[in-house]
Amino acid sequence: VKKRKEQSSSRDELNAAKSELNNLNNKPSTMQTISNSQASGIANSLHTAMDGTCTDTGAILKNLMQLNNQADWLAVSDAYGIKTLKSTFSSDFTGTLIACLTDEIGVTDYEYTAIINKLFRQRGITVIL
């Protein structure tokens, strides 16, 4: 039951992000600056950087640096969807991009969390790890 509630919450989060992305893309001043294909590539690269035994924080930062605004973030989040991160040392984790990022680095690597949050603030991305 708990897992179903979490999945439902994740789907609600994705639907809200899609709606916000559509609104932002209707205005030239807030449109995404990356293509949907680029967003998909970044989403896949982020998943690869987080999945498995070691988190590649450098690859995460490199990919997030390609985002220029809130619409870019939302496009990548939409492309990421809901994924499962495999873990060797603890139970697997399933969630949206922000949930996976928070699980992987948001609670353990304060230096990278601060760098990412600063990058997001500078680019008008309203997500905080």
N, CA, C and O atoms as a DFTB+ gen file, in Angstrom:
516 C
 N C O
     1  1       0.830      -1.190       0.000
     2  2       0.000       0.000       0.000
     3  2       0.875       1.255       0.000
     4  3       0.597       2.210      -0.726
     5  1       1.932       1.250       0.817
     6  2       2.837       2.402       0.887
     7  2       3.496       2.653      -0.469
     8  3       3.614       3.796      -0.910
     9  1       3.923       1.571      -1.124
    10  2       4.579       1.702      -2.425
    11  2       3.628       2.282      -3.466
    12  3       4.040       3.099      -4.289
    13  1       2.351       1.868      -3.441
    14  2       1.364       2.399      -4.381
    15  2       1.142       3.891      -4.155
    16  3       1.004       4.654      -5.112
    17  1       1.107       4.308      -2.886
    18  2       0.935       5.726      -2.574
    19  2       2.121       6.535      -3.084
    20  3       1.946       7.622      -3.635
    21  1       3.343       5.998      -2.898
    22  2       4.545       6.683      -3.378
    23  2       4.528       6.790      -4.899
    24  3       4.877       7.836      -5.446
    25  1       4.127       5.723      -5.589
    26  2       4.071       5.750      -7.046
    27  2       3.012       6.733      -7.527
    28  3       3.219       7.449      -8.507
    29  1       1.882       6.764      -6.839
    30  2       0.822       7.706      -7.192
    31  2       1.302       9.145      -6.999
    32  3       1.031      10.013      -7.829
    33  1       2.007       9.387      -5.914
    34  2       2.559      10.716      -5.649
    35  2       3.575      11.099      -6.727
    36  3       3.613      12.246      -7.173
    37  1       4.388      10.143      -7.135
    38  2       5.381      10.398      -8.192
    39  2       4.692      10.719      -9.515
    40  3       5.121      11.620     -10.235
    41  1       3.626       9.988      -9.837
    42  2       2.881      10.267     -11.072
    43  2       2.237      11.652     -11.011
    44  3       2.224      12.379     -12.005
    45  1       1.706      12.013      -9.850
    46  2       1.119      13.352      -9.676
    47  2       2.183      14.433      -9.882
    48  3       1.931      15.457     -10.517
    49  1       3.364      14.189      -9.339
    50  2       4.475      15.137      -9.502
    51  2       4.839      15.297     -10.977
    52  3       5.060      16.413     -11.448
    53  1       4.900      14.182     -11.703
    54  2       5.218      14.238     -13.132
    55  2       4.143      14.966     -13.924
    56  3       4.455      15.755     -14.816
    57  1       2.883      14.707     -13.604
    58  2       1.790      15.397     -14.307
    59  2       1.833      16.903     -14.059
    60  3       1.602      17.688     -14.979
    61  1       2.122      17.308     -12.840
    62  2       2.233      18.735     -12.526
    63  2       3.404      19.358     -13.280
    64  3       3.304      20.485     -13.764
    65  1       4.515      18.626     -13.380
    66  2       5.683      19.123     -14.108
    67  2       5.374      19.285     -15.591
    68  3       5.776      20.273     -16.205
    69  1       4.661      18.320     -16.170
    70  2       4.282      18.409     -17.584
    71  2       3.401      19.627     -17.827
    72  3       3.568      20.331     -18.823
    73  1       2.482      19.872     -16.936
    74  2       1.587      21.020     -17.071
    75  2       2.373      22.323     -16.992
    76  3       2.156      23.233     -17.792
    77  1       3.290      22.413     -16.022
    78  2       4.113      23.618     -15.896
    79  2       4.997      23.800     -17.121
    80  3       5.167      24.921     -17.600
    81  1       5.563      22.704     -17.635
    82  2       6.406      22.774     -18.826
    83  2       5.613      23.294     -20.016
    84  3       6.109      24.138     -20.763
    85  1       4.401      22.808     -20.205
    86  2       3.556      23.293     -21.303
    87  2       3.301      24.785     -21.183
    88  3       3.358      25.512     -22.175
    89  1       3.020      25.245     -19.964
    90  2       2.800      26.684     -19.750
    91  2       4.049      27.492     -20.063
    92  3       3.967      28.535     -20.712
    93  1       5.211      27.018     -19.605
    94  2       6.464      27.743     -19.862
    95  2       6.796      27.763     -21.349
    96  3       7.292      28.767     -21.859
    97  1       6.526      26.668     -22.043
    98  2       6.844      26.602     -23.470
    99  2       5.894      27.414     -24.338
   100  3       6.143      27.577     -25.533
   101  1       4.818      27.923     -23.765
   102  2       3.904      28.795     -24.511
   103  2       4.376      30.245     -24.543
   104  3       3.802      31.068     -25.255
   105  1       5.410      30.559     -23.780
   106  2       5.945      31.920     -23.739
   107  2       7.387      31.896     -24.238
   108  3       8.209      31.148     -23.709
   109  1       7.706      32.704     -25.246
   110  2       9.078      32.703     -25.779
   111  2      10.157      32.975     -24.722
   112  3      11.264      32.446     -24.818
   113  1       9.842      33.783     -23.734
   114  2      10.852      34.145     -22.738
   115  2      11.138      33.025     -21.731
   116  3      12.139      33.085     -21.018
   117  1      10.284      32.018     -21.663
   118  2      10.489      30.937     -20.684
   119  2      10.582      29.553     -21.325
   120  3      10.594      28.546     -20.618
   121  1      10.649      29.495     -22.655
   122  2      10.689      28.206     -23.356
   123  2      11.965      27.435     -23.031
   124  3      12.998      28.013     -22.693
   125  1      11.859      26.114     -23.143
   126  2      13.052      25.294     -22.943
   127  2      14.061      25.595     -24.038
   128  3      13.698      25.891     -25.176
   129  1      15.344      25.515     -23.669
   130  2      16.430      25.829     -24.598
   131  2      17.089      24.570     -25.155
   132  3      17.947      24.648     -26.034
   133  1      16.687      23.422     -24.644
   134  2      17.216      22.161     -25.150
   135  2      16.078      21.405     -25.828
   136  3      14.911      21.586     -25.480
   137  1      16.418      20.570     -26.785
   138  2      15.395      19.797     -27.482
   139  2      14.920      18.646     -26.593
   140  3      15.569      18.310     -25.603
   141  1      13.805      18.058     -26.947
   142  2      13.316      16.895     -26.205
   143  2      14.297      15.731     -26.310
   144  3      14.437      14.945     -25.373
   145  1      14.969      15.624     -27.442
   146  2      15.980      14.586     -27.620
   147  2      17.161      14.813     -26.668
   148  3      17.669      13.869     -26.064
   149  1      17.591      16.072     -26.540
   150  2      18.667      16.389     -25.595
   151  2      18.213      16.118     -24.164
   152  3      18.976      15.583     -23.360
   153  1      16.979      16.485     -23.847
   154  2      16.447      16.243     -22.503
   155  2      16.461      14.753     -22.192
   156  3      16.814      14.350     -21.084
   157  1      16.082      13.946     -23.155
   158  2      16.080      12.498     -22.976
   159  2      17.499      11.973     -22.757
   160  3      17.719      11.120     -21.898
   161  1      18.452      12.475     -23.526
   162  2      19.853      12.063     -23.364
   163  2      20.404      12.437     -22.001
   164  3      21.117      11.654     -21.374
   165  1      20.070      13.642     -21.544
   166  2      20.521      14.081     -20.219
   167  2      19.882      13.211     -19.143
   168  3      20.555      12.791     -18.201
   169  1      18.591      12.940     -19.278
   170  2      17.892      12.091     -18.301
   171  2      18.545      10.709     -18.224
   172  3      18.764      10.186     -17.132
   173  1      18.852      10.126     -19.368
   174  2      19.489       8.804     -19.384
   175  2      20.886       8.852     -18.770
   176  3      21.281       7.944     -18.038
   177  1      21.626       9.911     -19.069
   178  2      22.973      10.057     -18.498
   179  2      22.914      10.228     -16.982
   180  3      23.747       9.685     -16.256
   181  1      21.929      10.982     -16.513
   182  2      21.774      11.159     -15.062
   183  2      21.438       9.830     -14.391
   184  3      21.961       9.516     -13.322
   185  1      20.562       9.053     -15.026
   186  2      20.214       7.747     -14.454
   187  2      21.450       6.850     -14.384
   188  3      21.690       6.197     -13.369
   189  1      22.222       6.820     -15.448
   190  2      23.437       6.015     -15.466
   191  2      24.406       6.454     -14.372
   192  3      25.041       5.617     -13.732
   193  1      24.520       7.763     -14.157
   194  2      25.438       8.294     -13.143
   195  2      24.998       7.934     -11.721
   196  3      25.828       7.867     -10.815
   197  1      23.709       7.704     -11.524
   198  2      23.194       7.400     -10.180
   199  2      22.981       5.915      -9.932
   200  3      22.948       5.491      -8.777
   201  1      22.837       5.123     -10.971
   202  2      22.459       3.717     -10.841
   203  2      23.657       2.864     -10.458
   204  3      24.754       3.057     -10.982
   205  1      23.454       1.938      -9.558
   206  2      24.505       0.989      -9.220
   207  2      25.288       1.361      -7.984
   208  3      24.830       2.129      -7.138
   209  1      26.477       0.800      -7.897
   210  2      27.284       0.890      -6.686
   211  2      27.790       2.292      -6.368
   212  3      27.631       2.763      -5.242
   213  1      28.383       2.951      -7.324
   214  2      28.987       4.259      -7.061
   215  2      28.247       5.357      -7.823
   216  3      27.959       5.223      -9.012
   217  1      27.951       6.434      -7.120
   218  2      27.314       7.582      -7.752
   219  2      28.391       8.453      -8.369
   220  3      29.348       8.834      -7.694
   221  1      28.242       8.770      -9.646
   222  2      29.208       9.612     -10.356
   223  2      28.750      11.070     -10.256
   224  3      28.077      11.588     -11.147
   225  1      29.131      11.716      -9.156
   226  2      28.685      13.089      -8.916
   227  2      29.209      14.053      -9.977
   228  3      28.537      15.029     -10.311
   229  1      30.382      13.793     -10.499
   230  2      30.923      14.635     -11.560
   231  2      30.054      14.594     -12.811
   232  3      29.798      15.628     -13.429
   233  1      29.605      13.405     -13.181
   234  2      28.728      13.259     -14.350
   235  2      27.370      13.906     -14.093
   236  3      26.779      14.491     -15.000
   237  1      26.877      13.802     -12.866
   238  2      25.609      14.450     -12.524
   239  2      25.732      15.949     -12.715
   240  3      24.889      16.566     -13.366
   241  1      26.775      16.538     -12.155
   242  2      26.982      17.985     -12.270
   243  2      27.166      18.399     -13.725
   244  3      26.598      19.403     -14.156
   245  1      27.949      17.645     -14.484
   246  2      28.176      17.949     -15.901
   247  2      26.854      17.985     -16.669
   248  3      26.638      18.869     -17.498
   249  1      25.984      17.034     -16.397
   250  2      24.698      16.988     -17.090
   251  2      23.775      18.106     -16.646
   252  3      23.100      18.715     -17.477
   253  1      23.732      18.387     -15.355
   254  2      22.850      19.446     -14.867
   255  2      23.298      20.825     -15.356
   256  3      22.482      21.739     -15.468
   257  1      24.591      20.976     -15.648
   258  2      25.103      22.254     -16.144
   259  2      24.583      22.569     -17.553
   260  3      24.709      23.702     -18.018
   261  1      24.011      21.591     -18.221
   262  2      23.448      21.816     -19.555
   263  2      22.066      22.473     -19.499
   264  3      21.535      22.901     -20.524
   265  1      21.491      22.550     -18.303
   266  2      20.155      23.118     -18.144
   267  2      20.264      24.627     -17.955
   268  3      21.073      25.109     -17.162
   269  1      19.444      25.359     -18.687
   270  2      19.533      26.816     -18.659
   271  2      18.369      27.506     -17.966
   272  3      18.456      28.692     -17.650
   273  1      17.281      26.782     -17.724
   274  2      16.114      27.414     -17.104
   275  2      15.169      26.348     -16.554
   276  3      15.427      25.150     -16.665
   277  1      14.084      26.805     -15.967
   278  2      13.100      25.905     -15.359
   279  2      12.505      24.944     -16.397
   280  3      12.280      23.770     -16.101
   281  1      12.253      25.439     -17.599
   282  2      11.667      24.575     -18.631
   283  2      12.618      23.438     -18.997
   284  3      12.172      22.315     -19.232
   285  1      13.912      23.713     -19.047
   286  2      14.884      22.650     -19.321
   287  2      14.826      21.587     -18.231
   288  3      14.810      20.389     -18.514
   289  1      14.794      22.048     -16.965
   290  2      14.705      21.103     -15.850
   291  2      13.457      20.230     -15.979
   292  3      13.520      19.011     -15.823
   293  1      12.332      20.866     -16.264
   294  2      11.077      20.125     -16.364
   295  2      11.088      19.146     -17.539
   296  3      10.526      18.055     -17.441
   297  1      11.727      19.531     -18.651
   298  2      11.828      18.634     -19.810
   299  2      12.658      17.400     -19.460
   300  3      12.306      16.282     -19.836
   301  1      13.753      17.606     -18.746
   302  2      14.593      16.476     -18.336
   303  2      13.854      15.614     -17.311
   304  3      13.912      14.385     -17.370
   305  1      13.159      16.260     -16.371
   306  2      12.383      15.519     -15.376
   307  2      11.308      14.673     -16.043
   308  3      11.082      13.523     -15.665
   309  1      10.646      15.257     -17.044
   310  2       9.615      14.525     -17.783
   311  2      10.230      13.337     -18.519
   312  3       9.676      12.238     -18.504
   313  1      11.373      13.560     -19.159
   314  2      12.038      12.479     -19.881
   315  2      12.517      11.381     -18.922
   316  3      12.515      10.201     -19.275
   317  1      12.919      11.768     -17.730
   318  2      13.384      10.795     -16.728
   319  2      12.226       9.921     -16.257
   320  3      12.373       8.708     -16.108
   321  1      11.094      10.535     -16.028
   322  2       9.935       9.776     -15.570
   323  2      10.138       9.243     -14.164
   324  3      10.589       9.961     -13.271
   325  1       9.802       7.986     -13.982
   326  2       9.986       7.294     -12.707
   327  2      10.894       6.102     -12.978
   328  3      10.555       5.217     -13.763
   329  1      12.034       6.086     -12.330
   330  2      13.013       5.026     -12.566
   331  2      13.450       4.409     -11.240
   332  3      13.294       5.001     -10.172
   333  1      13.994       3.220     -11.343
   334  2      14.528       2.525     -10.173
   335  2      16.053       2.562     -10.223
   336  3      16.671       2.250     -11.242
   337  1      16.636       2.951      -9.099
   338  2      18.088       2.919      -8.942
   339  2      18.441       1.633      -8.199
   340  3      17.948       1.382      -7.099
   341  1      19.286       0.839      -8.803
   342  2      19.736      -0.403      -8.177
   343  2      20.822      -0.073      -7.166
   344  3      21.635       0.825      -7.382
   345  1      20.827      -0.798      -6.079
   346  2      21.817      -0.572      -5.040
   347  2      22.368      -1.908      -4.571
   348  3      21.630      -2.883      -4.427
   349  1      23.668      -1.940      -4.335
   350  2      24.300      -3.157      -3.848
   351  2      24.250      -3.216      -2.326
   352  3      24.197      -4.296      -1.739
   353  1      24.268      -2.041      -1.692
   354  2      24.402      -1.997      -0.241
   355  2      23.087      -1.807       0.504
   356  3      23.011      -2.117       1.693
   357  1      22.064      -1.312      -0.154
   358  2      20.772      -1.110       0.504
   359  2      19.673      -1.470      -0.486
   360  3      19.953      -1.955      -1.583
   361  1      18.435      -1.233      -0.102
   362  2      17.337      -1.579      -0.999
   363  2      17.293      -0.620      -2.194
   364  3      17.733       0.526      -2.103
   365  1      16.761      -1.105      -3.296
   366  2      16.637      -0.268      -4.492
   367  2      15.714       0.903      -4.196
   368  3      14.887       0.840      -3.287
   369  1      15.861       1.982      -4.978
   370  2      15.056       3.184      -4.776
   371  2      14.356       3.516      -6.081
   372  3      14.989       3.522      -7.137
   373  1      13.059       3.793      -6.025
   374  2      12.280       4.155      -7.203
   375  2      11.693       5.542      -6.991
   376  3      11.107       5.829      -5.948
   377  1      11.860       6.407      -8.006
   378  2      11.291       7.738      -7.880
   379  2      11.521       8.598      -9.103
   380  3      12.082       8.154     -10.105
   381  1      11.079       9.829      -8.999
   382  2      11.276      10.823     -10.052
   383  2      12.727      11.296     -10.014
   384  3      13.499      10.885      -9.149
   385  1      13.086      12.149     -10.944
   386  2      14.464      12.643     -11.000
   387  2      14.847      13.350      -9.708
   388  3      15.905      13.063      -9.148
   389  1      14.022      14.260      -9.225
   390  2      14.387      14.984      -8.008
   391  2      14.483      14.032      -6.821
   392  3      15.365      14.184      -5.976
   393  1      13.590      13.059      -6.749
   394  2      13.644      12.089      -5.650
   395  2      14.924      11.260      -5.721
   396  3      15.566      11.012      -4.700
   397  1      15.294      10.832      -6.935
   398  2      16.512      10.034      -7.103
   399  2      17.760      10.862      -6.802
   400  3      18.677      10.378      -6.139
   401  1      17.803      12.096      -7.279
   402  2      18.947      12.965      -6.978
   403  2      19.074      13.191      -5.479
   404  3      20.173      13.130      -4.927
   405  1      17.954      13.450      -4.826
   406  2      17.973      13.681      -3.386
   407  2      18.436      12.426      -2.653
   408  3      19.216      12.505      -1.703
   409  1      17.953      11.273      -3.097
   410  2      18.361      10.011      -2.472
   411  2      19.848       9.754      -2.667
   412  3      20.524       9.286      -1.751
   413  1      20.355      10.057      -3.848
   414  2      21.748       9.748      -4.166
   415  2      22.754      10.737      -3.585
   416  3      23.788      10.327      -3.058
   417  1      22.467      12.025      -3.675
   418  2      23.466      12.995      -3.206
   419  2      22.922      14.033      -2.235
   420  3      23.687      14.665      -1.507
   421  1      21.616      14.212      -2.220
   422  2      21.040      15.287      -1.420
   423  2      21.203      15.137       0.069
   424  3      21.211      16.129       0.798
   425  1      21.333      13.912       0.532
   426  2      21.422      13.708       1.976
   427  2      22.817      13.261       2.420
   428  3      23.056      13.085       3.615
   429  1      23.730      13.079       1.481
   430  2      25.058      12.593       1.867
   431  2      26.207      13.478       1.403
   432  3      27.222      13.575       2.092
   433  1      26.071      14.108       0.279
   434  2      27.182      14.870      -0.277
   435  2      26.835      16.355      -0.290
   436  3      26.357      16.891      -1.290
   437  1      27.085      17.003       0.837
   438  2      26.662      18.386       1.011
   439  2      27.382      19.349       0.073
   440  3      26.810      20.362      -0.327
   441  1      28.632      19.046      -0.283
   442  2      29.383      19.920      -1.201
   443  2      28.711      19.965      -2.572
   444  3      28.484      21.044      -3.120
   445  1      28.395      18.799      -3.121
   446  2      27.738      18.767      -4.434
   447  2      26.320      19.307      -4.366
   448  3      25.853      19.962      -5.297
   449  1      25.638      19.032      -3.265
   450  2      24.293      19.571      -3.093
   451  2      24.325      21.090      -3.144
   452  3      23.485      21.705      -3.802
   453  1      25.280      21.699      -2.460
   454  2      25.404      23.162      -2.454
   455  2      25.729      23.694      -3.843
   456  3      25.177      24.709      -4.266
   457  1      26.621      23.013      -4.552
   458  2      26.989      23.441      -5.914
   459  2      25.774      23.368      -6.834
   460  3      25.517      24.299      -7.597
   461  1      25.036      22.281      -6.768
   462  2      23.858      22.105      -7.632
   463  2      22.782      23.125      -7.284
   464  3      22.188      23.728      -8.178
   465  1      22.530      23.321      -6.005
   466  2      21.511      24.299      -5.606
   467  2      21.888      25.708      -6.049
   468  3      21.019      26.477      -6.459
   469  1      23.167      26.058      -5.972
   470  2      23.619      27.380      -6.431
   471  2      23.421      27.499      -7.941
   472  3      22.929      28.518      -8.425
   473  1      23.801      26.469      -8.680
   474  2      23.615      26.452     -10.131
   475  2      22.145      26.654     -10.478
   476  3      21.809      27.462     -11.344
   477  1      21.275      25.917      -9.800
   478  2      19.836      26.037     -10.057
   479  2      19.333      27.444      -9.767
   480  3      18.582      28.006     -10.564
   481  1      19.735      28.018      -8.642
   482  2      19.299      29.387      -8.308
   483  2      19.733      30.376      -9.379
   484  3      18.954      31.239      -9.783
   485  1      20.979      30.253      -9.842
   486  2      21.511      31.162     -10.860
   487  2      20.743      31.059     -12.172
   488  3      20.676      32.026     -12.931
   489  1      20.171      29.905     -12.440
   490  2      19.480      29.685     -13.715
   491  2      17.965      29.721     -13.595
   492  3      17.249      29.405     -14.544
   493  1      17.487      30.107     -12.426
   494  2      16.052      30.226     -12.234
   495  2      15.310      28.915     -12.127
   496  3      14.106      28.847     -12.373
   497  1      16.042      27.861     -11.756
   498  2      15.437      26.547     -11.582
   499  2      15.001      26.451     -10.126
   500  3      15.817      26.604      -9.217
   501  1      13.733      26.201      -9.907
   502  2      13.153      26.334      -8.574
   503  2      13.222      25.069      -7.731
   504  3      12.557      24.985      -6.698
   505  1      14.001      24.095      -8.142
   506  2      14.149      22.850      -7.390
   507  2      15.293      23.008      -6.400
   508  3      16.313      23.626      -6.705
   509  1      15.113      22.448      -5.219
   510  2      16.188      22.451      -4.210
   511  2      16.411      21.027      -3.751
   512  3      15.469      20.320      -3.395
   513  1      17.674      20.611      -3.763
   514  2      18.004      19.256      -3.259
   515  2      18.109      19.296      -1.762
   516  3      18.377      18.271      -1.135
